[in-house]
Amino acid sequence: RELIAMRDAVRRRNGYKSDAVRKAMSMSQSDLDGRYELLTPRLRQYVDYTIQGDSVKEISCKLAVKEATVTSMRKKALRILGMRHASEMIREGTLYGYGLK
């Protein structure tokens, strides 16, 4: 199975990561809890909506702000959470149950 997954990853031209590597890359829940607590209530709203899968446009409508504000607040939240991409936020958030309101 590992060899098939490697072959498929190479064909798709994206990096292959074994289960052990994926698990090591994931934050522990206590790490994420601590960083999540550093967010202001308003930043938590941006994070929660992002984890729920809302687009920048949808979040801007729900929070009555400009799309540029959503983008900059999302970047700020990512920095505080120690993440680089919104996809990380979504993966880690859904893994540990954030954004489920």
C-alpha positions as a LaTeX table, in Angstrom:
\begin{tabular}{lrrr}
\hline
Residue & $x$ (\AA) & $y$ (\AA) & $z$ (\AA) \\
\hline
Arg1 & 0.00 & 0.00 & 0.00 \\
Glu2 & 2.83 & 2.38 & 0.85 \\
Leu3 & 4.45 & 1.78 & $-2.56$ \\
Ile4 & 1.17 & 2.42 & $-4.37$ \\
Ala5 & 0.64 & 5.64 & $-2.41$ \\
Met6 & 4.21 & 6.74 & $-3.25$ \\
Arg7 & 3.71 & 5.99 & $-6.93$ \\
Asp8 & 0.43 & 7.90 & $-7.00$ \\
Ala9 & 1.99 & 10.89 & $-5.23$ \\
Val10 & 4.82 & 10.98 & $-7.77$ \\
Arg11 & 2.34 & 10.81 & $-10.62$ \\
Arg12 & 0.36 & 13.70 & $-9.15$ \\
Arg13 & 3.65 & 15.58 & $-8.66$ \\
Asn14 & 3.06 & 16.30 & $-5.02$ \\
Gly15 & 5.16 & 15.12 & $-2.15$ \\
Tyr16 & 4.57 & 11.74 & $-0.60$ \\
Lys17 & 4.27 & 11.61 & 3.17 \\
Ser18 & 3.96 & 8.38 & 5.11 \\
Asp19 & 1.47 & 8.13 & 7.96 \\
Ala20 & 4.32 & 8.54 & 10.46 \\
Val21 & 5.50 & 11.75 & 8.79 \\
Arg22 & 1.94 & 13.13 & 8.58 \\
Lys23 & 1.42 & 12.37 & 12.27 \\
Ala24 & 4.71 & 14.07 & 13.20 \\
Met25 & 3.78 & 17.16 & 11.16 \\
Ser26 & 0.47 & 17.54 & 12.97 \\
Met27 & 0.41 & 19.73 & 16.08 \\
Ser28 & $-0.52$ & 18.19 & 19.37 \\
Gln29 & $-3.88$ & 19.22 & 20.74 \\
Ser30 & $-2.31$ & 20.91 & 23.78 \\
Asp31 & $-0.06$ & 22.99 & 21.48 \\
Leu32 & $-3.03$ & 24.07 & 19.40 \\
Asp33 & $-5.17$ & 24.74 & 22.50 \\
Gly34 & $-2.51$ & 27.05 & 23.89 \\
Arg35 & $-2.14$ & 28.96 & 20.65 \\
Tyr36 & $-5.91$ & 29.14 & 20.12 \\
Glu37 & $-6.24$ & 30.77 & 23.54 \\
Leu38 & $-3.91$ & 33.56 & 22.36 \\
Leu39 & $-6.43$ & 34.60 & 19.71 \\
Thr40 & $-8.80$ & 37.44 & 20.42 \\
Pro41 & $-12.52$ & 36.59 & 20.27 \\
Arg42 & $-12.75$ & 38.39 & 16.91 \\
Leu43 & $-9.81$ & 36.46 & 15.45 \\
Arg44 & $-11.42$ & 33.24 & 16.67 \\
Gln45 & $-14.46$ & 34.11 & 14.55 \\
Tyr46 & $-12.26$ & 34.36 & 11.44 \\
Val47 & $-10.58$ & 31.05 & 12.32 \\
Asp48 & $-13.88$ & 29.28 & 13.05 \\
Tyr49 & $-15.47$ & 30.40 & 9.79 \\
Thr50 & $-12.35$ & 29.36 & 7.88 \\
Ile51 & $-12.35$ & 25.92 & 9.50 \\
Gln52 & $-16.04$ & 25.55 & 8.63 \\
Gly53 & $-15.03$ & 26.04 & 4.99 \\
Asp54 & $-16.40$ & 29.53 & 4.38 \\
Ser55 & $-14.73$ & 31.54 & 1.62 \\
Val56 & $-13.23$ & 34.98 & 2.18 \\
Lys57 & $-16.28$ & 36.52 & 0.53 \\
Glu58 & $-18.70$ & 34.59 & 2.76 \\
Ile59 & $-16.78$ & 35.53 & 5.90 \\
Ser60 & $-16.71$ & 39.19 & 4.87 \\
Cys61 & $-20.52$ & 39.17 & 4.47 \\
Lys62 & $-21.09$ & 37.40 & 7.80 \\
Leu63 & $-18.81$ & 39.75 & 9.73 \\
Ala64 & $-19.66$ & 42.89 & 7.73 \\
Val65 & $-16.07$ & 43.70 & 6.80 \\
Lys66 & $-14.12$ & 44.04 & 3.57 \\
Glu67 & $-12.57$ & 40.98 & 1.95 \\
Ala68 & $-9.11$ & 42.52 & 2.42 \\
Thr69 & $-9.78$ & 42.67 & 6.17 \\
Val70 & $-10.67$ & 38.97 & 6.21 \\
Thr71 & $-7.47$ & 38.14 & 4.36 \\
Ser72 & $-5.27$ & 40.19 & 6.70 \\
Met73 & $-6.97$ & 38.84 & 9.83 \\
Arg74 & $-6.62$ & 35.29 & 8.57 \\
Lys75 & $-2.88$ & 35.91 & 8.03 \\
Lys76 & $-2.58$ & 37.31 & 11.54 \\
Ala77 & $-4.36$ & 34.27 & 13.00 \\
Leu78 & $-2.12$ & 31.92 & 11.01 \\
Arg79 & 0.96 & 33.68 & 12.40 \\
Ile80 & $-0.32$ & 33.36 & 15.99 \\
Leu81 & $-1.22$ & 29.70 & 15.45 \\
Gly82 & 2.21 & 28.99 & 13.96 \\
Met83 & 0.83 & 27.91 & 10.61 \\
Arg84 & 1.64 & 28.91 & 7.05 \\
His85 & $-1.52$ & 28.10 & 5.10 \\
Ala86 & $-5.26$ & 28.15 & 5.65 \\
Ser87 & $-5.32$ & 24.47 & 4.68 \\
Glu88 & $-3.23$ & 23.72 & 7.78 \\
Met89 & $-5.72$ & 25.64 & 9.88 \\
Ile90 & $-8.60$ & 23.68 & 8.40 \\
Arg91 & $-6.83$ & 20.32 & 8.81 \\
Glu92 & $-5.74$ & 20.91 & 12.40 \\
Gly93 & $-9.00$ & 22.61 & 13.36 \\
Thr94 & $-11.19$ & 19.81 & 12.09 \\
Leu95 & $-8.86$ & 17.20 & 13.59 \\
Tyr96 & $-9.29$ & 18.70 & 17.08 \\
Gly97 & $-12.88$ & 19.93 & 16.77 \\
Tyr98 & $-12.46$ & 23.69 & 16.40 \\
Gly99 & $-14.89$ & 25.73 & 14.33 \\
Leu100 & $-17.80$ & 23.42 & 15.07 \\
Lys101 & $-20.41$ & 25.88 & 16.26 \\
\hline
\end{tabular}
